[in-house]
Amino acid sequence: MTTEAKGLKDEPRILMIGTGDTKADELLFMRERIEAVGGRAVMMDVSVLGDPPYVPDHDRHAVAAAAGTTIEAIAASGDENTAMTLMAKGAANLARSLHERCAIDGMIALGGTMGTDLALDVALALPLGVPKFVVSTIAYSHLVPPERIAGDLMMILWAGGLYGLNGACKAVLSQACGAVVGAAKAAVVPPADRPVIGMSSLGKSCLAYMVTLKPELERRGYEVVVFHTTGMGGRALEAIAAQRGFAAVFDLSLQELANHHAGSVVSSGADRLENAGRAGIPQIVAPGAVDMVDFPTWQPVPPRFAERPYHAHNRLLASVTSDGPTRREIARAIGAKLAGATAPTAFILPAGGIQQWDQQGEPLHEPDALTAFVDEMRAAVPGSVEMHEVAGHINDPAFAAKALEIFDRWVAEGIVAPGVRKGEAAA
């Protein structure tokens, strides 16, 4: 069977990014490994002070030009942070242009903190589905804020890579090269045959609405992508929304917003609940699970939550509930973010509860704190947003029915593009 019959891409072109003036040995080894496993390296040099001992496909002058400046101006810009930020801008712009011209099929970057800083911008410039791999001395570190991480970014620790090639370094670099080539060969580009709906949820047991909404929206001719709001799920939703990748968003689980408000590392970044509105995407919003704050189980309970109801989901993730005053703060934060939306936005407030375990008889049932949140939320929703209140719980059928009622009206009014059912051609 041919590779074409298998759906595999022959000789994928991998954009390889690094500072060739200081890491030529590593980069040339990576080029050799990429070509050994059936890829083709497209080398981009992001050096500032010198040229590499090889001829890159895109040299540092081209990178600087893509940032709207010259390499001489970047070198004289003042300090290494300013210089590398400008090179990051150029590298991201150039990578985006190469992808739009169908000149690359994936990217891999190599670096310490400086190179990783640049590589994160490049990865964010490429859409979901383009393989992205960063070999970094700070892979998976808390130095990397969630808003800098592309939703499908892959990382590996550059073990033994501080200075020169060695056995450990070669083992890591060869794995990374094989991984990105394999990903580029096997990658399936997201189809554009139906409008895409982005939806947030926190698991089926905590928030059950997706069980109803997903098949109903698919029946209407939409593809539905559900994001698990445990930090990076919300980050992926925000990143795709920022690139205008959705026809509409059902952002019904805002638990990551509460995490960020509380200073938890289980965060999607400061811009959670902002990108769809900023990009002009219609959105239906609800406060699912926003009464809980997550933090690592392996860390002590934050002092401010020491007396709150606590639940360890597993050895990685634990939760506590917020008290009434904190829930009022969160309600106001939600309202402020909704006020920035530039497209039709509807907010559904389920007054009977916002996650499975806050109901009567459940361990997180706190009616006074829920009442405080509901009262504050009624006042916090700005006048520019449609306000809909349902008396029941977020997991009740009436909640999902209200969301579909709003959505169907928006489709009828032309606010949301119509779906494409089987047998129909995409517009």
TIMARLO-917458 format. One record per residue (C-alpha): residue number from 0; x, y, z. Coordinates in nm, 4 decimals. Layout:
BEGIN
NODE  nr       c1       c2       c3
NODE NUM        X        Y        Z
...
***
This chain:
BEGIN
NODE  nr       c1       c2       c3
NODE   0   0.0000   0.0000   0.0000
NODE   1   0.1393   0.3423  -0.0904
NODE   2   0.1855   0.6196   0.1634
NODE   3  -0.0734   0.8177  -0.0295
NODE   4  -0.3262   0.5356   0.0094
NODE   5  -0.2539   0.5253   0.3802
NODE   6  -0.3191   0.8973   0.4074
NODE   7   0.0439   0.9746   0.4985
NODE   8   0.2260   1.2856   0.3820
NODE   9   0.5431   1.2098   0.1862
NODE  10   0.8598   1.3979   0.2954
NODE  11   0.6957   1.6575   0.5230
NODE  12   0.8738   1.9926   0.5412
NODE  13   0.9693   2.0754   0.8980
NODE  14   1.0499   2.4334   0.9870
NODE  15   1.3529   2.4051   1.2168
NODE  16   1.4236   2.7102   1.4329
NODE  17   1.7294   2.7917   1.6392
NODE  18   2.0271   3.0213   1.6897
NODE  19   2.2758   2.8781   1.4447
NODE  20   2.5629   3.0958   1.5633
NODE  21   2.5669   2.9163   1.9018
NODE  22   2.3894   2.5836   1.8395
NODE  23   2.5072   2.4798   1.4944
NODE  24   2.6183   2.1295   1.6004
NODE  25   2.2802   2.0538   1.7572
NODE  26   2.0823   2.1980   1.4678
NODE  27   2.2835   2.0170   1.2022
NODE  28   2.2384   1.6919   1.3962
NODE  29   1.8636   1.7580   1.4039
NODE  30   1.8588   1.8245   1.0301
NODE  31   2.0333   1.4925   0.9701
NODE  32   1.7822   1.3077   1.1915
NODE  33   1.4807   1.4753   1.0279
NODE  34   1.6053   1.3718   0.6848
NODE  35   1.6933   1.0212   0.8077
NODE  36   1.3304   0.9526   0.8995
NODE  37   1.1824   1.0902   0.5790
NODE  38   1.1368   1.4604   0.6443
NODE  39   1.2916   1.7715   0.4941
NODE  40   1.4357   2.0402   0.7193
NODE  41   1.3553   2.4031   0.6381
NODE  42   1.6059   2.5915   0.8518
NODE  43   1.5296   2.9316   1.0044
NODE  44   1.8150   3.1080   1.1806
NODE  45   1.7187   3.3419   1.4635
NODE  46   2.0708   3.4440   1.5658
NODE  47   2.1221   3.8095   1.6427
NODE  48   2.4975   3.8676   1.6604
NODE  49   2.6473   3.6250   1.4087
NODE  50   2.5869   3.3958   1.1132
NODE  51   2.5825   3.0155   1.1382
NODE  52   2.8441   2.7969   0.9684
NODE  53   2.5785   2.6782   0.7213
NODE  54   2.3366   2.8493   0.4827
NODE  55   1.9845   2.8526   0.6314
NODE  56   1.6743   2.8584   0.4151
NODE  57   1.5613   3.1708   0.6015
NODE  58   1.8455   3.3711   0.7525
NODE  59   1.8442   3.6207   1.0377
NODE  60   1.8072   3.9094   0.7939
NODE  61   1.4833   3.7594   0.6606
NODE  62   1.3565   3.7111   1.0150
NODE  63   1.4327   4.0734   1.1035
NODE  64   1.2646   4.1927   0.7834
NODE  65   0.9524   3.9968   0.8768
NODE  66   0.9466   4.2002   1.1989
NODE  67   0.9622   4.5217   0.9959
NODE  68   1.3205   4.6060   1.0855
NODE  69   1.6823   4.5073   1.0211
NODE  70   1.9167   4.2756   1.2024
NODE  71   2.1474   4.5706   1.2656
NODE  72   1.8658   4.7616   1.4362
NODE  73   1.7752   4.4572   1.6437
NODE  74   2.1376   4.4092   1.7549
NODE  75   2.1474   4.7738   1.8605
NODE  76   1.8043   4.7666   2.0292
NODE  77   1.9387   4.7833   2.3833
NODE  78   1.9396   4.4411   2.5495
NODE  79   1.8990   4.0711   2.4793
NODE  80   1.5344   4.0618   2.5868
NODE  81   1.4347   4.3386   2.3464
NODE  82   1.6374   4.1848   2.0669
NODE  83   1.4911   3.8368   2.1079
NODE  84   1.1372   3.9766   2.1370
NODE  85   1.1835   4.1440   1.7993
NODE  86   1.3260   3.8242   1.6514
NODE  87   1.0274   3.6359   1.7938
NODE  88   0.7925   3.8742   1.6157
NODE  89   0.9746   3.8209   1.2883
NODE  90   0.9951   3.4441   1.3298
NODE  91   0.6227   3.4195   1.4062
NODE  92   0.5289   3.6384   1.1094
NODE  93   0.7564   3.4457   0.8755
NODE  94   0.6331   3.1067   0.9980
NODE  95   0.2719   3.2146   0.9528
NODE  96   0.3479   3.3306   0.5995
NODE  97   0.5241   3.0034   0.5159
NODE  98   0.2251   2.8051   0.6392
NODE  99  -0.0223   3.0194   0.4460
NODE 100   0.1867   2.9559   0.1324
NODE 101   0.1808   2.5794   0.2073
NODE 102   0.5616   2.5806   0.2348
NODE 103   0.5847   2.3955   0.5695
NODE 104   0.4048   2.1015   0.7306
NODE 105   0.5302   2.1325   1.0901
NODE 106   0.7789   2.3108   1.3129
NODE 107   1.0441   2.2255   1.5681
NODE 108   1.2460   2.4708   1.7740
NODE 109   1.5447   2.4330   2.0033
NODE 110   1.6390   2.6611   2.2897
NODE 111   1.6988   2.7527   2.6484
NODE 112   1.4821   3.0226   2.8029
NODE 113   1.5565   3.2664   2.5191
NODE 114   1.4876   3.0200   2.2404
NODE 115   1.1799   2.8844   2.4168
NODE 116   1.0407   3.2353   2.4585
NODE 117   1.0692   3.2853   2.0823
NODE 118   0.9435   2.9361   1.9960
NODE 119   0.6230   2.9823   2.1958
NODE 120   0.5306   3.2829   1.9799
NODE 121   0.5947   3.0857   1.6622
NODE 122   0.3792   2.7966   1.7820
NODE 123   0.0928   3.0317   1.8626
NODE 124   0.1172   3.1819   1.5141
NODE 125   0.0414   2.8438   1.3540
NODE 126  -0.3126   2.7029   1.3576
NODE 127  -0.4328   2.3927   1.5372
NODE 128  -0.3352   2.0815   1.3459
NODE 129   0.0113   2.1964   1.2387
NODE 130   0.2573   1.9821   1.4411
NODE 131   0.4592   2.1964   1.6821
NODE 132   0.7507   2.0649   1.8887
NODE 133   0.9769   2.2598   2.1242
NODE 134   1.2960   2.1109   2.2658
NODE 135   1.3589   2.3220   2.5744
NODE 136   1.5601   2.3389   2.8934
NODE 137   1.2393   2.4564   3.0653
NODE 138   0.9886   2.2113   2.9200
NODE 139   0.6766   2.1832   3.1403
NODE 140   0.8109   2.4467   3.3786
NODE 141   0.5829   2.6896   3.5658
NODE 142   0.8010   2.9607   3.4086
NODE 143   0.5823   2.9126   3.1009
NODE 144   0.2456   3.0872   3.1564
NODE 145  -0.0598   2.9083   3.0156
NODE 146  -0.1493   3.1875   2.7746
NODE 147   0.1822   3.1330   2.5923
NODE 148   0.1131   2.7643   2.5180
NODE 149  -0.0467   2.6648   2.1881
NODE 150  -0.3274   2.4154   2.2338
NODE 151  -0.1475   2.1339   2.0491
NODE 152   0.2113   2.2155   2.1484
NODE 153   0.4427   1.9230   2.2233
NODE 154   0.7521   1.9719   2.4404
NODE 155   1.0467   1.7630   2.5547
NODE 156   1.3143   1.8496   2.8077
NODE 157   1.6480   1.9252   2.6420
NODE 158   1.8353   1.7049   2.8869
NODE 159   2.2124   1.7517   2.8816
NODE 160   2.1811   2.0285   2.6286
NODE 161   2.3447   2.3246   2.7965
NODE 162   2.6661   2.3116   2.5986
NODE 163   2.7412   2.0916   2.3001
NODE 164   2.6373   1.7473   2.1842
NODE 165   2.6584   1.4377   2.4023
NODE 166   2.4852   1.1026   2.4269
NODE 167   2.1944   1.2246   2.6390
NODE 168   2.1432   1.5275   2.4178
NODE 169   2.1447   1.3178   2.0995
NODE 170   1.8879   1.0805   2.2487
NODE 171   1.6497   1.3700   2.3186
NODE 172   1.7029   1.5514   1.9893
NODE 173   1.6564   1.2346   1.7836
NODE 174   1.3297   1.1548   1.9635
NODE 175   1.2024   1.5052   1.9028
NODE 176   1.2903   1.4936   1.5337
NODE 177   1.1242   1.1571   1.4886
NODE 178   0.8162   1.2789   1.6732
NODE 179   0.7627   1.5920   1.4656
NODE 180   0.8240   1.4140   1.1338
NODE 181   0.5887   1.1344   1.2347
NODE 182   0.3253   1.3835   1.3429
NODE 183   0.3542   1.5773   1.0171
NODE 184   0.3260   1.2569   0.8137
NODE 185   0.0192   1.1349   0.9992
NODE 186  -0.1563   1.4666   1.0699
NODE 187  -0.5161   1.4988   0.9548
NODE 188  -0.6040   1.8583   0.8763
NODE 189  -0.9304   1.9639   1.0467
NODE 190  -1.1994   1.9580   0.7747
NODE 191  -1.3783   2.2745   0.6761
NODE 192  -1.6990   2.1024   0.5691
NODE 193  -1.9117   2.2201   0.8664
NODE 194  -1.9129   2.5249   1.0955
NODE 195  -1.7370   2.4512   1.4250
NODE 196  -1.8850   2.5105   1.7699
NODE 197  -1.6499   2.5377   2.0665
NODE 198  -1.7926   2.4166   2.3986
NODE 199  -1.6432   2.4083   2.7485
NODE 200  -1.7275   2.1519   3.0154
NODE 201  -1.5764   1.9936   3.3266
NODE 202  -1.6357   1.6251   3.2701
NODE 203  -1.9664   1.4496   3.2164
NODE 204  -2.0342   1.3748   3.5844
NODE 205  -1.9878   1.7331   3.7035
NODE 206  -2.1552   1.9087   3.4087
NODE 207  -2.3890   1.6960   3.2002
NODE 208  -2.5288   1.9424   2.9442
NODE 209  -2.2896   1.8355   2.6676
NODE 210  -2.4588   1.4942   2.6565
NODE 211  -2.7672   1.6729   2.5203
NODE 212  -2.6114   1.9682   2.3396
NODE 213  -2.3445   1.7920   2.1346
NODE 214  -2.5737   1.5535   1.9422
NODE 215  -2.8380   1.8236   1.8984
NODE 216  -2.5859   2.0639   1.7467
NODE 217  -2.4416   1.7890   1.5283
NODE 218  -2.7931   1.7084   1.4074
NODE 219  -2.8188   2.0744   1.3044
NODE 220  -2.5067   2.0387   1.0890
NODE 221  -2.2259   2.1609   1.3160
NODE 222  -1.9043   2.0047   1.4345
NODE 223  -1.8773   2.0346   1.8135
NODE 224  -1.5401   2.0486   1.9894
NODE 225  -1.5636   2.0104   2.3693
NODE 226  -1.2814   2.1433   2.5884
NODE 227  -1.2122   2.0058   2.9373
NODE 228  -1.1705   2.3076   3.1644
NODE 229  -0.8770   2.1880   3.3729
NODE 230  -0.6348   2.4586   3.2629
NODE 231  -0.5037   2.3763   2.9190
NODE 232  -0.8492   2.2886   2.7826
NODE 233  -0.9665   2.6428   2.8323
NODE 234  -0.6362   2.7672   2.6956
NODE 235  -0.6961   2.5737   2.3725
NODE 236  -1.0497   2.7127   2.3454
NODE 237  -0.9194   3.0681   2.3909
NODE 238  -0.6398   3.0185   2.1356
NODE 239  -0.8735   2.8871   1.8663
NODE 240  -1.1251   3.1627   1.9393
NODE 241  -0.8510   3.4245   1.9044
NODE 242  -0.7843   3.2852   1.5550
NODE 243  -1.1582   3.3045   1.4767
NODE 244  -1.1812   2.9282   1.4488
NODE 245  -1.5412   2.8953   1.5729
NODE 246  -1.8792   2.9878   1.4288
NODE 247  -2.0075   3.0190   1.7868
NODE 248  -1.8976   2.9323   2.1393
NODE 249  -2.0919   2.7634   2.4199
NODE 250  -1.8674   2.8678   2.7106
NODE 251  -2.0643   2.7015   2.9871
NODE 252  -1.7857   2.6004   3.2291
NODE 253  -1.5912   2.8926   3.3730
NODE 254  -1.4127   2.7085   3.6503
NODE 255  -1.0692   2.8097   3.5180
NODE 256  -1.1673   3.1733   3.5594
NODE 257  -1.2297   3.1073   3.9293
NODE 258  -0.8931   2.9300   3.9509
NODE 259  -0.7115   3.2268   3.8038
NODE 260  -0.8972   3.4675   4.0300
NODE 261  -0.7793   3.2642   4.3301
NODE 262  -0.4186   3.2496   4.2106
NODE 263  -0.4246   2.8780   4.1306
NODE 264  -0.1713   2.7325   3.8872
NODE 265  -0.4618   2.5406   3.7287
NODE 266  -0.5263   2.8416   3.5092
NODE 267  -0.5994   2.9152   3.1461
NODE 268  -0.4508   3.2619   3.1762
NODE 269  -0.5772   3.6092   3.2500
NODE 270  -0.7712   3.6312   2.9203
NODE 271  -1.0111   3.3444   2.9909
NODE 272  -1.3617   3.4356   2.8604
NODE 273  -1.2255   3.7202   2.6498
NODE 274  -1.1090   3.5960   2.3111
NODE 275  -1.4391   3.4902   2.1547
NODE 276  -1.5938   3.8238   2.2437
NODE 277  -1.2874   4.0130   2.1224
NODE 278  -1.2877   3.8206   1.7934
NODE 279  -1.6561   3.8929   1.7281
NODE 280  -1.7745   3.5336   1.7771
NODE 281  -2.1297   3.4901   1.9122
NODE 282  -2.1197   3.3180   2.2482
NODE 283  -2.3592   3.1623   2.4956
NODE 284  -2.2082   3.1735   2.8443
NODE 285  -2.2978   3.0113   3.1773
NODE 286  -2.1158   2.9879   3.5128
NODE 287  -2.0668   2.6122   3.5238
NODE 288  -1.8517   2.4955   3.8213
NODE 289  -1.7323   2.8478   3.8917
NODE 290  -1.7875   2.7891   4.2648
NODE 291  -1.4863   2.5533   4.2810
NODE 292  -1.1141   2.6295   4.2915
NODE 293  -0.8636   2.3653   4.1823
NODE 294  -0.5043   2.3269   4.2950
NODE 295  -0.2463   2.0459   4.2905
NODE 296  -0.3230   1.7697   4.5394
NODE 297   0.0480   1.7412   4.6145
NODE 298   0.0614   2.0987   4.7464
NODE 299  -0.0776   2.2206   5.0804
NODE 300  -0.4295   2.3621   5.0781
NODE 301  -0.3982   2.7390   5.0253
NODE 302  -0.4439   2.9097   5.3655
NODE 303  -0.7469   3.1122   5.2524
NODE 304  -0.9279   2.7850   5.1735
NODE 305  -0.8126   2.5837   5.4738
NODE 306  -1.1598   2.5710   5.6293
NODE 307  -1.3540   2.5177   5.3072
NODE 308  -1.5009   2.1839   5.1863
NODE 309  -1.2199   1.9879   5.0198
NODE 310  -1.2143   1.7027   4.7698
NODE 311  -0.9122   1.5248   4.6171
NODE 312  -1.0046   1.4005   4.2687
NODE 313  -0.6754   1.2108   4.2358
NODE 314  -0.3080   1.2558   4.3240
NODE 315  -0.2811   1.5489   4.0826
NODE 316  -0.5938   1.7586   4.1266
NODE 317  -0.7948   1.8685   4.4304
NODE 318  -1.0768   2.1194   4.4753
NODE 319  -1.2276   2.3430   4.7391
NODE 320  -1.5356   2.5636   4.7225
NODE 321  -1.5394   2.9411   4.7415
NODE 322  -1.7313   3.1259   5.0102
NODE 323  -2.0093   3.3752   4.9386
NODE 324  -1.7943   3.6926   4.9230
NODE 325  -1.5470   3.5267   4.6869
NODE 326  -1.8282   3.4110   4.4625
NODE 327  -1.9512   3.7691   4.4451
NODE 328  -1.6040   3.8766   4.3304
NODE 329  -1.6084   3.6089   4.0623
NODE 330  -1.9522   3.7198   3.9431
NODE 331  -1.8234   4.0742   3.8977
NODE 332  -1.5182   3.9456   3.7097
NODE 333  -1.7441   3.7512   3.4723
NODE 334  -1.9560   4.0600   3.4112
NODE 335  -1.6500   4.2724   3.3341
NODE 336  -1.5269   4.0217   3.0773
NODE 337  -1.8676   3.9934   2.9111
NODE 338  -1.8769   4.3720   2.8748
NODE 339  -1.5863   4.3512   2.6308
NODE 340  -1.7663   4.1281   2.3804
NODE 341  -1.8077   4.2702   2.0301
NODE 342  -2.0596   4.0108   1.9089
NODE 343  -2.3988   3.8964   2.0383
NODE 344  -2.3584   3.7345   2.3788
NODE 345  -2.6126   3.5582   2.5980
NODE 346  -2.5682   3.4622   2.9617
NODE 347  -2.7725   3.1809   3.1157
NODE 348  -2.7955   3.1839   3.4946
NODE 349  -2.9156   2.8529   3.6453
NODE 350  -3.0384   2.9720   3.9838
NODE 351  -3.0765   2.6162   4.1152
NODE 352  -2.7070   2.5264   4.1004
NODE 353  -2.4008   2.5249   3.8795
NODE 354  -2.2365   2.1837   3.9210
NODE 355  -2.3435   1.8343   4.0194
NODE 356  -2.2213   1.8348   4.3789
NODE 357  -2.3797   2.1635   4.4908
NODE 358  -2.7302   2.0148   4.5016
NODE 359  -2.9164   1.9270   4.8194
NODE 360  -2.7781   1.6090   4.9717
NODE 361  -2.4445   1.6463   4.7899
NODE 362  -2.1152   1.7271   4.9713
NODE 363  -2.0728   2.0766   4.8237
NODE 364  -2.4259   2.1968   4.8890
NODE 365  -2.3953   2.5555   5.0214
NODE 366  -2.7244   2.7334   4.9530
NODE 367  -2.6240   3.0655   5.1106
NODE 368  -2.3072   3.0916   4.9013
NODE 369  -2.5020   2.9974   4.5875
NODE 370  -2.7617   3.2641   4.6659
NODE 371  -2.4866   3.5231   4.7060
NODE 372  -2.3436   3.4315   4.3668
NODE 373  -2.6805   3.4326   4.1890
NODE 374  -2.7745   3.7716   4.3362
NODE 375  -2.4406   3.9241   4.2374
NODE 376  -2.4516   3.7703   3.8929
NODE 377  -2.7915   3.9228   3.8206
NODE 378  -2.6440   4.2655   3.8864
NODE 379  -2.3100   4.2030   3.7136
NODE 380  -2.4302   4.1018   3.3663
NODE 381  -2.3970   4.4167   3.1503
NODE 382  -2.6884   4.5565   2.9543
NODE 383  -2.5206   4.4662   2.6253
NODE 384  -2.5615   4.0960   2.7069
NODE 385  -2.8836   3.8937   2.6809
NODE 386  -2.9688   3.7740   3.0313
NODE 387  -3.1605   3.4481   3.0693
NODE 388  -3.2364   3.2923   3.4064
NODE 389  -3.3600   2.9381   3.4539
NODE 390  -3.4976   2.8319   3.7894
NODE 391  -3.3428   2.4883   3.7858
NODE 392  -2.9953   2.3375   3.7932
NODE 393  -2.7338   2.3567   3.5186
NODE 394  -2.7669   1.9784   3.4691
NODE 395  -3.1447   1.9951   3.4268
NODE 396  -3.2907   1.9482   3.0748
NODE 397  -3.4330   2.3019   3.0919
NODE 398  -3.0825   2.4495   3.0875
NODE 399  -2.9790   2.2715   2.7681
NODE 400  -3.3156   2.3553   2.6136
NODE 401  -3.2634   2.7260   2.6839
NODE 402  -2.9159   2.7186   2.5270
NODE 403  -3.0547   2.5551   2.2119
NODE 404  -3.3455   2.8001   2.2009
NODE 405  -3.1039   3.0952   2.1988
NODE 406  -2.8779   2.9306   1.9426
NODE 407  -3.1607   2.8404   1.7049
NODE 408  -3.2890   3.1972   1.7200
NODE 409  -2.9431   3.3305   1.6382
NODE 410  -2.9188   3.0983   1.3384
NODE 411  -3.2628   3.2101   1.2170
NODE 412  -3.1579   3.5748   1.2566
NODE 413  -2.8329   3.5206   1.0653
NODE 414  -2.6123   3.5844   1.3702
NODE 415  -2.4625   3.2342   1.3455
NODE 416  -2.3853   3.0646   1.0134
NODE 417  -2.6262   2.7791   0.9362
NODE 418  -2.5048   2.4240   0.9769
NODE 419  -2.4286   2.1887   0.6899
NODE 420  -2.6235   1.8645   0.7066
NODE 421  -2.5250   1.5425   0.5357
NODE 422  -2.5652   1.5658   0.1617
NODE 423  -2.5370   1.9461   0.1594
NODE 424  -2.2362   2.1324   0.0287
NODE 425  -2.0478   2.3733   0.2534
NODE 426  -2.0911   2.7375   0.1586
***
